[in-house]
Amino acid sequence: MDARSYKDIRTKAGNTYHTFVVPPKDASKPTLLFVHGFPSTARDWRHQVPCFLKAGYGVVAPDLLGHGGSDKPTSLQSYAPSKVCADLVDILDQCKAIRAVAVGHDWGSIVTSRLASYYPQRFVAFAFLAGGYYPLLLGFDVKMALEFNKQHFKSELFGYWLFLAEDGAKEIVNANLESVLSLWYTADPALWKTVLSPPGALKPWLQAGKKAPIASYVTSEDKNRILAEWRKNGLGPMLNWYKVMAAGLMSKDDEAVNKEKLALSHPVFYAACARDHVCLPEPSAKIVRDFCPKATVETFDTGHWVQLEAPEKLNRALLAWLEKAVGK
């Protein structure tokens, strides 16, 4: 991703987003809004951007608030999905991206879900990677959700959220950045079942300075770049996304979602990740099929980071879907 294509875009809300921007080469094609998750930046899309630019699509890929070169507000309200979505649509407007397709991964799938809730007319299609479509999180309570997951899936799935939402988490995380990197980008996705899914497992794992084998799709250059970026500001601002969920602000924010229009009439693509032990593929795929009548669901034999682990397969699938969904 060419550094010359990055812009610092200030939104009406006063937030500045470090954003990769290239307009479509083919005026008939939409702009893809790529929305990353934790603990990432727009560089998550480094294998997708060249492919879609070559195919004539435009690209807008911001570092989300708290991440990379974007602002890092201390107020949790700034990270509420409705506020972030307003910022992203403002960015699209400033980039003159009239027709857009939102593509979200991880937390980005929740943001993309709310773009569909609040701004359906602004997008022609939506794609979700690993994390699927989230119709409504009104009434969401983390501890109750963990218990539900334990009963129905024999795993709490995201017990690590409780630790990352704690006030003291940032000190432990920042003191063990290499451990964090090795776990989030591990070569052994099954490790997430024992370290991320159960409540109380992540904190001692980090405090012990443990390290997991790093996946081959993370090069030594990638590793050095990520660690250098993290060491500038620490991961504290990124953890605000977990605090929003744990504090019930996500649930309160969803009071504005139209409960009568949870189904999406747009074309939807869902990339299910067969070896993702936090964002389980089949429950997510079922929600997508139930709420998205124009859904295309494809399963990839990868862990959570499908866009990094199987970029060529994912790119081919997305291109084929886009040509059918929004035209060549």
N, C-alpha and C positions, 0 to 999 in steps of 0.2 A: 504494500500500500504506500503510494508515493506521498511523502511528507508534505509536498507542495500542494496537495489536494485537501489538506486539513484547513478548516476555518474555525475561529472562535466566534460562536453565534450567541448573542445575548437575546434572551426571550423577553416578552412583555412582563413576565413575573420577576425579571431581574437576574435570572440565572444564566450563566455562560456555559455553553456546552462545546467542548472540543470535538469537532465533527468532520468526518471524511465526506466530502461532497464532490460528485461528478455528475453532471446532467446527462440524460439519455442521448446516445449518439443517433438513435433512431427515434424520431419524434412521435412515432405511433406507439412506442413502448412506455410502460410506466416506470416510475422510480421505486426501487426497493428500499424500504426503511428497515435496516437491520438493527435489532434491539438485543443487546447481550445481557448476560446475567452475572452472577457472582463467581469468582472474584476477578472480573475480567475488564476488558476495554473493547473498543471497536476492532482491535487487532484479532479478536476471536474470528473475524470474518475474512481473514487474510487469504484463505484459499477460495472463498466464494467471490470476492470482489473482482479479481481479474476475469474470471469466467463470465460473470454477468455483464461486465462492461464490454467485453468482447462481443457478447450477444446483442449489444445495443441498448441494454437497460441502463437507467440512471441508478446511482447509489447514494444514499444518505445514511451514514453510520456514525452515530454519536457515542462518545463515552458518556454513560449515564451519570447522574449526580452521585457524588461520592467516589467516583472512579476516574482513574487516569488523569487527563488534563482538564476535566470539567470541574465546575464549582463543587465545594464540599460544605454545604450549609449544615449548621448545627441543629436547626429546628427539624424535628421529626416530621412536622406537617409538610415540609418541602418534598418529602419522599412518598407522600400519599399518591396512589396511582392516578387519581383524577388530576392532581397538580402536574405530575410528570407527563401525563398524556397531553395536557394543554400545552406544555412546553414543546413536546415533540411535533404536534400539529403546527405550532407557531414556527418551528424550524422548517418544516416542509413548506409552509407558506413563504418564508423568507428565501427558500431555495427555489421557489417557483415550481415546485413539484405538484402539478395539478392532479395527475393520476398516480396513485401510490398503492403498493402492496407491502404490508407489514410482515416481517419475519422475526419471530422471537424465539429465544432459547433460555431455558432456566427461568430466573426471575423475569426475563424478557418476555416469556410466554404469558405471565400474569399481566404485564404492561400491555402486550398485544391484545390480550382478551379485553382489557378496558378500552383500548382504542376502538375495538369492535363495538363495545357497549355505548360509548359516548360519541363517537364520530363515525358511524357506519357509512355515512354518505361520502366521507373523505377518502375511503379506500375501496379498491375493486376486488381485493382478495386478501386472505390472511394465511400465514404459515406458522406452525408451531413445531419446535424441535425439542425432543426429550420431554419437557413439560407440555401438557396439552392445553386445551381450551378450559378456562375457569369461568363458568357461567355466572356464579354468584358466590361471594365469600361473606355475605351478611350473616352475622351471628357466629362467625368463625372464632373458635377458641383453641389455642394450640394444644393445651393439655387434653382437652376432650377429643381433639383430632388424633392425637397420639394413641389414646386408648381405643378409639374406633379402628385405627389402622392395625393395632395389635390384635384386636378381635377378628378382623376380617382378612388381614394379609399376613398374620403371624409375625409382624415386624412393625415397630413404630414409624419407620421410614425416615422421619426427619427430627429425631430426638435432639440432634445437634443444634437445632434452632434455639432451644432453651439456653444453651451455653452462650452462643454467639449474641444473644440478646441481653446478656448480663452486662452490668456496668463495667465490671473488671475484665471482660473478655479481651478487650483490645490490647491490654498490656501483655497478656499471655500470648495472644496471636502474634503481636509485633515482635515478641522475643523469640519466636519460633517460625519465622517466615519460610525457611527451607522445609520445615516439617509440613507446613500448610500446603506449600506448592506440591510436595511429593504426594500428599494425600489426595488433593483435589484432582491432580493430573496423574494418578497412579496407573501403573501398568496392570494392576490387579483390581478390576472393578468390584470384585466380591469383598474386598476389604471394607467397602462402605457399609456392608451388612453388620460388621462388628464394631466399627469406629464412629460412623455417622448416624446410623439408624437408632441405636439404643440411647436413651437419655443418660447423661453422665459419663459416656465413654470418650468423647472427644477431648475434654479438658485434661484428664490425666495422660492421655496419649501425647498431647502437645507438651505438657509439662515435663514429660520424660525425654523430650527431644527426639522422639522416634521419627524414623524416615521410611517411607515406602519406596519401592522401585518406581521410577518415573517412566511414563509411557514413551514409546519411541517416537510418537508424533510431536513430542516436545523436544526440540533440538537444544543443544547446549547454548546456542545463540538465543533461542526463545527463553530458556531458563534464566540466563543472565539479564535479559531485557526485562522480564517480569519482576525479578528480584530487585533490580535497580529502580524500577517504577514504584514498587511497594515500599522500598526504603525511604523514598522521598517524603511520603506523608503517612506511612503506616496504613493499616487496613481499617482503622477505627471508623472513618466516614462511611465505608462500604457496609459496615455492620448496622447502620441505621435502617437498612432495608429489613433486617430481621427484627429490629426493635419495633418497627411499624406493625409488623405482623403480630408479635408477641404482646404488644400493648393494646391490641384491639383496635388500632387506628385503621387497619385495613378493613375490618368489619364495618366500622362506622362510616368509612369512606364509601363503602358499597351501598349505603342507604340511597345514594343518588342513582343507582343503576335501575333502569326500567325493568321491573319484574315481569312485565307482559311481553317483553321482546328479548328473551334470553337466547332463543334459537337464532342462528346466523343464516341468512339467505345467501351470503357470499360463497364463492368457491373457497374451500379450506383444504390445506395440506397438513397432515400430521406425520412427522417422522418419529416413529416409536423406536426406542433403543432397547434391544433385547437383553442387554447385560447391564442396564441401569437399575441399581438396587435402591434408589431413592424415588425417582420418577418412574414408577412401575409402568411398563408399556401397555398392558392390557386394560387396567382400569381407566387409564387416560384415553386409550383408543375408544373404549365404550362411550365415554362422555362425548367425545368428538362425534361419534356416529349418531348418538342420541340427539345432539343439539345442532348438528351441522348436516343438513340433508344433501349438500353438495360436497361432501367430504371425500378426500382421497387419503387413505391411510397406507403407509408403507413402513415395514419393519426392517431395521438395519441391525446387523450383527455387531453391535458396538456397545461400549459403555455410554456414559452420559454425553461425551463430547463428540457427537456424530460429525459435526462440521470440521473437526480436526482429525478424527480417526479415519473417516471414510469420505474425504471431501469430493473425490471424483464421482463416487456413486450418488452421494447426496446432490451434487450439482446437476448430474444428469436427470435425476428424478424431479428436482425442482424446475429445471428447464422444460422438461416434458409437460409437467403440470401447468406451468405458466402459459405455455403455448396453447394448451387446451382451454385454460381458464380465462385468459385475458387476450388471447390472439397472438399470432406470430409477429 
